[in-house]
Amino acid sequence: MFNLFLVVSPEIFIINATFILLIHGVVFSTSKKYDYPPLVSNVGWLGLLSV
Protein backbone atom coordinates (compact mmCIF):
# COMPACT_ATOMS: atom_id res chain seq x y z
CA MET A 1 0.00 0.00 0.00
CA PHE A 2 2.85 2.40 0.81
CA ASN A 3 4.49 1.63 -2.55
CA LEU A 4 1.30 2.62 -4.32
CA PHE A 5 1.35 5.97 -2.52
CA LEU A 6 4.97 6.52 -3.57
CA VAL A 7 4.06 5.83 -7.18
CA VAL A 8 0.97 8.06 -7.24
CA SER A 9 2.29 11.02 -5.22
CA PRO A 10 4.31 12.69 -8.05
CA GLU A 11 1.26 12.65 -10.31
CA ILE A 12 -0.88 14.16 -7.57
CA PHE A 13 1.71 16.90 -7.06
CA ILE A 14 1.88 17.71 -10.78
CA ILE A 15 -1.91 17.87 -11.08
CA ASN A 16 -2.24 20.09 -7.99
CA ALA A 17 0.55 22.42 -9.12
CA THR A 18 -1.04 22.75 -12.55
CA PHE A 19 -4.45 23.58 -11.12
CA ILE A 20 -3.02 26.11 -8.65
CA LEU A 21 -1.09 27.88 -11.41
CA LEU A 22 -4.14 27.88 -13.68
CA ILE A 23 -6.48 29.23 -11.01
CA HIS A 24 -3.96 31.88 -9.96
CA GLY A 25 -3.47 32.97 -13.55
CA VAL A 26 -7.18 33.19 -14.32
CA VAL A 27 -8.17 35.00 -11.12
CA PHE A 28 -5.22 37.38 -11.07
CA SER A 29 -5.32 38.27 -14.76
CA THR A 30 -9.03 39.12 -14.72
CA SER A 31 -8.94 41.18 -11.53
CA LYS A 32 -9.91 44.84 -11.73
CA LYS A 33 -8.28 45.39 -8.35
CA TYR A 34 -4.81 44.76 -9.79
CA ASP A 35 -5.57 46.63 -13.04
CA TYR A 36 -5.23 43.52 -15.26
CA PRO A 37 -1.46 42.93 -14.83
CA PRO A 38 0.64 40.93 -17.29
CA LEU A 39 1.27 37.46 -15.94
CA VAL A 40 4.36 36.30 -17.80
CA SER A 41 6.78 36.92 -14.95
CA ASN A 42 4.38 36.00 -12.11
CA VAL A 43 3.26 32.65 -13.49
CA GLY A 44 6.76 31.96 -14.78
CA TRP A 45 8.22 32.25 -11.29
CA LEU A 46 5.41 30.17 -9.79
CA GLY A 47 5.98 27.51 -12.42
CA LEU A 48 9.68 27.48 -11.69
CA LEU A 49 9.03 27.11 -7.97
CA SER A 50 6.58 24.25 -8.51
CA VAL A 51 9.16 22.25 -10.47
Residue, then its C-alpha position, 0 to 999 in steps of 0.5 A: m500500500f505504501n508503494l502505491f502511494l509513492v508511485v501516485s504522489p508525483e502525479i498528484f503533485i503535478i496535477n495540484a501544481t497545474f491547477i493552482l497555477l491555472i487558477h492563480g493565472v485566471v483569477f489574477s489576470t481578470s482582476k480589476k483590483y490589480d488593473y489587469p497585470p501581465l502574468v508572464s513573470n508572475v506565473g513563470w516564477l510560480g511555475l519554476l518554484s513548482v518544479 
